[in-house]
Amino acid sequence: MVEIKIGIIGGSGFYEFLKGKEISVKTPYGKPSDKILISEYYGKKIAFLPRHGKKHQYPPHKINYRANLFAFKKLGVERIIALFSVGSLKPEIKPGDFVISDQFVDRTKARLDTFYDGPNVSHISMAEPYCPELREIAVENCQKLKIPFHKDGTVVVIEGPRFSTKAESRFFSTFADIINMTQYPEVVLARELEMCYLNISLVTDYDVGLKGRKDIKPVTAQEVMRIFKKNNQKVKELILEIIKNIPAQRKCKCPYYLKEAFI
């Protein structure tokens, strides 16, 4: 049996990917957001999970991130491709652009963000939170498909489920490029499980406090979904190309961070 080494976590508007068989996975942390779809592409087994559930029933602060990540680990997943819709905090990052994040700033408040609650304690390194090997593959394939993209970017992750005030948005724009509600703690939990993590963000709107733009209207959930659906095919094409070009063996440092985290 071919091992499932690639996992995809889809965000708002991305609830379908490939056809396959759905399975339920039990974890010590409760149920994942939904059943996991097992599919195959280019001879590679893939596990797909809708982050919010198929019916978008889990808001960002109620997602069972630990169960989602642990379920993938239990299936043997080594690499995660995580899809997000994000708001732009910079004029040059436009709706419809893709961003391959390289840094994050956590502004969440009450999320379970580690598998190590004691007596074993892990101080995991997050200096470079996203897998460099997967990021390079993503950049190459954005160029190949002529997708408008930014090869790096800092995402600020807010608690949600509400959107920001203008004052908050202006503040976030001083240190971040895009804004989202779900990248944290996913990226940290993936590292604690020794999995590679790639973020692909689709910009769906300009955030409300963007400087120099007086024409910006407050973001709505309906507008986010409209832009996402408009670009859904590009997202699918990019993901399939990335899957096709992922090498069998990992050469990054992602599988080794945990070994350095214990005192």
Number of C-alpha atoms within 10 A of each C-alpha: 4 8 11 21 19 23 28 24 23 22 21 21 21 22 18 13 17 16 10 14 11 15 12 12 18 14 16 9 15 14 17 26 21 20 18 24 22 19 17 16 11 10 9 16 18 23 26 26 29 26 29 25 19 19 11 15 13 14 16 22 18 13 18 20 28 23 19 28 26 23 24 29 19 12 16 16 24 21 25 25 21 22 24 25 27 29 27 28 28 18 14 10 21 18 20 20 18 26 29 24 21 19 17 25 16 14 14 16 10 9 16 14 16 20 16 11 10 7 6 9 13 18 14 17 14 13 9 11 19 23 21 18 18 25 22 15 17 26 19 16 19 25 12 11 12 10 16 15 20 16 17 15 17 17 30 26 22 23 20 16 12 10 20 19 13 15 11 12 20 17 14 24 20 10 14 20 24 28 28 22 25 27 24 24 18 19 25 21 22 26 24 24 20 20 28 26 26 26 22 21 28 28 27 27 26 23 28 24 24 21 15 9 11 9 8 14 12 15 16 10 10 9 13 20 16 13 18 25 16 12 18 14 11 18 21 15 13 19 21 15 18 21 20 13 15 16 12 8 7 14 10 12 13 24 16 13 18 16 12 11 13 11 8
